[in-house]
């Protein structure tokens, strides 16, 4: 990943987080030669060997602010990466975004088949919550319950799934700028916000610090989605690892379509500045989270 204007110290931190997430996923995903081994294979195909692992990085960095054990952070990071992988598998289906490429290789329903991809997504989502419920994630049942409840909210009808529903409706109905922002808040930013909050939940942080991380995650998530939409418009399939310009072809509601590229870039920079401001209470220990903001709004992949 080219870091562009970002401090080069972020590159090894991102690489380390990706390696830790990959190891945790490999350990926690099912495998074996049972009758359902094809399902296991599809789950692992969708989850392993690719992706930026930004959500895992956010969990790990937020958890480190509160001296949470790396093992606990890695388990939560793997959980959210499984849930994110489930959402991508389902997003790529013919009934949703109908994309044949994901992370530079065939989408899960192309590598296997549509029914297997649906089941793989279902099983990945279930496994994500199962991991959060296990005592190895945290010894305090109240903490585990809070993680489960808040992830359910971020992923459900008032979060990621609700945002996807609005996205599908928007293909036939013009949305205002405020409505597009709400769509992106639910579909993308809610899960990114949860990644930041999860570290605070694991560390039993004061509510003021948890709210600061939630504000950071919300603004980062919105900036990330605008940057993603800009890349969809300007990037190549090699850079994106998926088919470019599909949003415009499908009539998707994006701020790029509404505002144009330059105003969308300006909006992303404003959100980035706001995200960084939320980290003031944490001082120097949050420096990599600050660096990540610059990476998100300047990335080419």
Phi and psi in degrees as a GROMACS rama.xvg file:
@    title "Ramachandran Plot"
@    xaxis  label "Phi"
@    yaxis  label "Psi"
@TYPE xy
-73.3491  131.482  UNK-2
-93.3961  -7.84617  UNK-3
56.8768  -120.966  UNK-4
-82.4004  0.849222  UNK-5
-79.6231  143.55  UNK-6
-51.2733  130.382  UNK-7
-65.4065  -14.0301  UNK-8
-67.8545  -17.4458  UNK-9
-71.3211  -32.8644  UNK-10
-57.0353  -52.2627  UNK-11
-65.554  -31.2318  UNK-12
-66.6532  -42.0189  UNK-13
-64.6831  -41.4709  UNK-14
-64.3609  -41.2383  UNK-15
-64.6134  -42.6004  UNK-16
-63.1899  -41.5156  UNK-17
-62.9518  -40.7963  UNK-18
-65.6175  -44.1661  UNK-19
-62.6286  -42.3487  UNK-20
-64.3507  -42.6415  UNK-21
-62.025  -43.0159  UNK-22
-63.8439  -41.9742  UNK-23
-66.6542  -41.701  UNK-24
-61.8125  -45.3836  UNK-25
-59.93  -39.0035  UNK-26
-72.6719  -35.4247  UNK-27
-97.4018  -17.4225  UNK-28
-77.9193  144.637  UNK-29
-71.6175  150.838  UNK-30
-154.532  159.779  UNK-31
152.044  -179.939  UNK-32
-109.388  24.9623  UNK-33
-66.2776  174.837  UNK-34
-58.6219  -29.4047  UNK-35
-92.4627  20.7471  UNK-36
-60.9138  -29.1926  UNK-37
-62.7907  -36.5207  UNK-38
-65.5919  -45.2356  UNK-39
-56.8811  -43.5995  UNK-40
-61.7437  -41.852  UNK-41
-67.7731  -38.1567  UNK-42
-61.8104  -43.5673  UNK-43
-70.9493  -38.1288  UNK-44
-58.8644  -43.3059  UNK-45
-73.1074  -22.8413  UNK-46
-106.69  -31.279  UNK-47
-100.62  154.721  UNK-48
77.1776  25.9151  UNK-49
-179.313  172.867  UNK-50
94.1789  157.325  UNK-51
-78.4184  -21.4173  UNK-52
60.0215  32.7691  UNK-53
-64.3731  -35.3933  UNK-54
-67.8587  -41.0152  UNK-55
-62.5236  -43.3166  UNK-56
-58.1158  -43.2969  UNK-57
-63.5265  -43.8217  UNK-58
-58.5236  -49.0279  UNK-59
-64.6717  -43.1684  UNK-60
-68.5853  -42.0283  UNK-61
-64.6781  -40.6503  UNK-62
-64.3354  -36.1368  UNK-63
-65.7196  -25.5084  UNK-64
-63.6093  -22.7883  UNK-65
-116.776  17.1973  UNK-66
59.1024  37.0574  UNK-67
-73.2621  145.389  UNK-68
-63.9527  138.771  UNK-69
-55.9351  -35.4668  UNK-70
-61.5739  -44.1777  UNK-71
-65.1653  -44.4204  UNK-72
-62.0698  -39.8131  UNK-73
-65.5211  -37.4963  UNK-74
-65.9168  -43.0698  UNK-75
-67.631  -38.4418  UNK-76
-61.2117  -43.2241  UNK-77
-64.2159  -38.921  UNK-78
-59.2581  -48.6679  UNK-79
-71.7644  -29.5716  UNK-80
-67.7761  -35.0488  UNK-81
-65.2195  -43.3026  UNK-82
-66.216  -39.5137  UNK-83
-63.3147  -42.2541  UNK-84
-61.9103  -41.3085  UNK-85
-57.1517  -43.7915  UNK-86
-65.4849  -36.1266  UNK-87
-69.5548  -41.4378  UNK-88
-57.8497  -46.5681  UNK-89
-72.354  -36.6046  UNK-90
-59.8334  -35.3411  UNK-91
-78.1894  -10.9527  UNK-92
-63.0312  152.848  UNK-93
-54.1488  -32.7403  UNK-94
-74.5592  -14.3575  UNK-95
-109.857  -107.747  UNK-96
-88.0608  -13.422  UNK-97
53.2254  61.6978  UNK-98
-115.22  133.537  UNK-99
-89.2177  -12.1274  UNK-100
-120.371  142.626  UNK-101
-151.192  123.543  UNK-102
56.7147  35.9981  UNK-103
78.4248  12.0518  UNK-104
-144.282  169.972  UNK-105
-56.8438  138.071  UNK-106
-58.216  161.273  UNK-107
-57.2501  -40.8149  UNK-108
-72.1958  -18.2637  UNK-109
-85.8546  -36.5059  UNK-110
-73.3331  -28.7782  UNK-111
-118.23  -99.559  UNK-112
-164.596  168.826  UNK-113
-62.9481  -44.2637  UNK-114
-63.6541  -43.4821  UNK-115
-63.7764  -39.4073  UNK-116
-62.8322  -41.5824  UNK-117
-61.7028  -46.0036  UNK-118
-65.5867  -38.359  UNK-119
-61.6533  -43.7249  UNK-120
-61.5527  -45.0471  UNK-121
-58.133  -46.0231  UNK-122
-69.816  -34.8387  UNK-123
-64.979  -41.6958  UNK-124
-63.0323  -44.6521  UNK-125
-62.6808  -42.5541  UNK-126
-64.8756  -34.8291  UNK-127
-58.3108  -45.6241  UNK-128
-73.5223  -33.7765  UNK-129
-59.7386  -43.1624  UNK-130
-61.5122  -44.422  UNK-131
-62.7228  -29.8077  UNK-132
-79.7441  -15.4872  UNK-133
-77.5266  139.865  UNK-134
-56.5326  -27.2978  UNK-135
-62.6943  -21.6586  UNK-136
-73.3829  -39.7121  UNK-137
-164.613  139.484  UNK-138
-71.4572  -18.895  UNK-139
-91.6375  115.939  UNK-140
-59.8185  -31.1483  UNK-141
-64.8221  -37.8618  UNK-142
-65.6435  -44.4642  UNK-143
-62.6068  -41.4753  UNK-144
-63.4844  -39.4808  UNK-145
-65.7025  -40.8261  UNK-146
-61.1871  -45.0882  UNK-147
-64.7323  -46.7115  UNK-148
-63.1022  -46.879  UNK-149
-71.578  -33.4416  UNK-150
-67.9347  -38.0256  UNK-151
-59.4848  -41.2341  UNK-152
-65.3551  -40.7689  UNK-153
-68.9334  -29.1479  UNK-154
-95.8162  -15.9534  UNK-155
-91.2712  -151.034  UNK-156
-64.9547  -26.8875  UNK-157
-99.1947  18.4484  UNK-158
-140.356  -126.102  UNK-159
-60.2187  -46.1777  UNK-160
-65.7847  -39.2012  UNK-161
-63.1914  -40.206  UNK-162
-63.6743  -38.4318  UNK-163
-65.3452  -35.4182  UNK-164
-64.384  -44.1953  UNK-165
-62.5601  -38.6347  UNK-166
-60.8179  -41.6786  UNK-167
-67.6704  -41.4809  UNK-168
-62.5457  -36.9514  UNK-169
-65.5543  -16.9749  UNK-170
-65.069  -22.5307  UNK-171
-118.636  -4.3756  UNK-172
-133.081  126.872  UNK-173
-70.13  133.473  UNK-174
-108.72  150.463  UNK-175
-78.845  171.904  UNK-176
-60.0125  -41.3872  UNK-177
-64.6011  -37.8395  UNK-178
-70.5176  -37.4575  UNK-179
-65.1102  -41.2511  UNK-180
-61.2012  -41.2682  UNK-181
-63.3008  -43.3848  UNK-182
-54.5761  -48.1454  UNK-183
-72.2498  -31.2171  UNK-184
-61.3792  -42.9378  UNK-185
-76.0539  -48.2417  UNK-186
-71.8893  -36.7966  UNK-187
-116.265  -51.425  UNK-188
-71.5404  -29.2918  UNK-189
-62.3116  -41.9713  UNK-190
-71.5931  -38.8347  UNK-191
-64.2081  -39.7454  UNK-192
-59.8414  -43.1586  UNK-193
-61.7916  -38.6855  UNK-194
-58.0627  -40.3831  UNK-195
-71.8201  -41.4962  UNK-196
-67.4985  -31.4385  UNK-197
-58.96  -38.6809  UNK-198
-61.5669  -39.744  UNK-199
-69.2344  -36.8304  UNK-200
-64.7744  -45.9967  UNK-201
-58.6836  -37.043  UNK-202
-90.4272  4.15696  UNK-203
50.1805  49.3277  UNK-204
-74.574  155.404  UNK-205
-59.2417  150.482  UNK-206
-59.8403  -33.3324  UNK-207
-63.1775  -40.1183  UNK-208
-74.2818  -36.2236  UNK-209
-62.2721  -42.096  UNK-210
-65.8925  -35.9709  UNK-211
-63.0422  -43.2455  UNK-212
-67.7134  -35.389  UNK-213
-64.1236  -41.032  UNK-214
-63.7979  -41.8569  UNK-215
-58.8489  -49.0163  UNK-216
-63.0571  -39.6943  UNK-217
-62.2081  -50.6283  UNK-218
-69.464  -37.3408  UNK-219
-61.635  -44.1361  UNK-220
-62.0005  -40.7179  UNK-221
-67.6673  -41.7688  UNK-222
-63.4229  -39.9138  UNK-223
-59.9407  -43.1569  UNK-224
-68.1939  -38.8204  UNK-225
-62.9593  -44.9129  UNK-226
-60.0331  -38.6461  UNK-227
-64.0827  -41.2672  UNK-228
-67.913  -36.1971  UNK-229
-63.9281  -42.5922  UNK-230
-63.7753  -38.9106  UNK-231
-59.8019  -33.7157  UNK-232
-81.6968  -33.7277  UNK-233
-113.151  -15.6469  UNK-234
-87.2275  170.864  UNK-235
-103.317  166.636  UNK-236
-63.953  -30.363  UNK-237
-67.8072  -41.2193  UNK-238
-69.3226  -41.3322  UNK-239
-84.3264  -30.3584  UNK-240
74.0837  12.1794  UNK-241
-152.717  175.759  UNK-242
-71.1793  123.975  UNK-243
-78.8663  162.966  UNK-244
60.278  18.4113  UNK-245
-72.229  -32.6396  UNK-246
-62.3136  -46.8353  UNK-247
-64.4028  -41.7536  UNK-248
-63.7737  -33.5039  UNK-249
-88.8513  -1.65863  UNK-250
71.6688  29.8617  UNK-251
-67.0638  148.206  UNK-252
-83.3403  113.441  UNK-253
-136.971  158.399  UNK-254
-69.2974  -26.3666  UNK-255
-62.919  -44.7887  UNK-256
-64.9497  -36.8333  UNK-257
-79.4679  -42.6214  UNK-258
-103.133  -20.7599  UNK-259
89.8815  165.134  UNK-260
-63.1065  -46.0118  UNK-261
-68.8573  -42.7037  UNK-262
-68.6674  -34.3108  UNK-263
-64.9283  -42.4243  UNK-264
-60.7555  -41.4529  UNK-265
-62.3528  -40.2991  UNK-266
-64.2403  -41.2001  UNK-267
-63.6784  -41.1422  UNK-268
-65.4112  -38.276  UNK-269
-62.8674  -45.3591  UNK-270
-63.4965  -37.6255  UNK-271
-61.7794  -43.5723  UNK-272
-61.9718  -41.147  UNK-273
-64.2592  -41.6179  UNK-274
-59.2328  -46.5689  UNK-275
-61.5266  -39.0123  UNK-276
-60.4414  -32.6395  UNK-277
-65.5329  -18.3594  UNK-278
-88.3864  -0.0615515  UNK-279
-52.8741  -40.3623  UNK-280
-63.3787  -15.8205  UNK-281
-96.4994  -16.0596  UNK-282
64.0165  -151.971  UNK-283
-56.9789  -32.7845  UNK-284
-59.3909  -18.5896  UNK-285
-96.242  15.9091  UNK-286
-61.5751  -37.9298  UNK-287
-69.0802  -30.657  UNK-288
-67.032  -35.8542  UNK-289
-65.905  -44.9267  UNK-290
-60.2882  -35.4573  UNK-291
-62.0407  -34.7775  UNK-292
-59.5788  -46.399  UNK-293
-62.8407  -39.4445  UNK-294
-61.9471  -43.0917  UNK-295
-61.5385  -41.2749  UNK-296
-87.8842  -5.75932  UNK-297
-118.348  0.18119  UNK-298
-66.2091  156.904  UNK-299
-118.489  14.2862  UNK-300
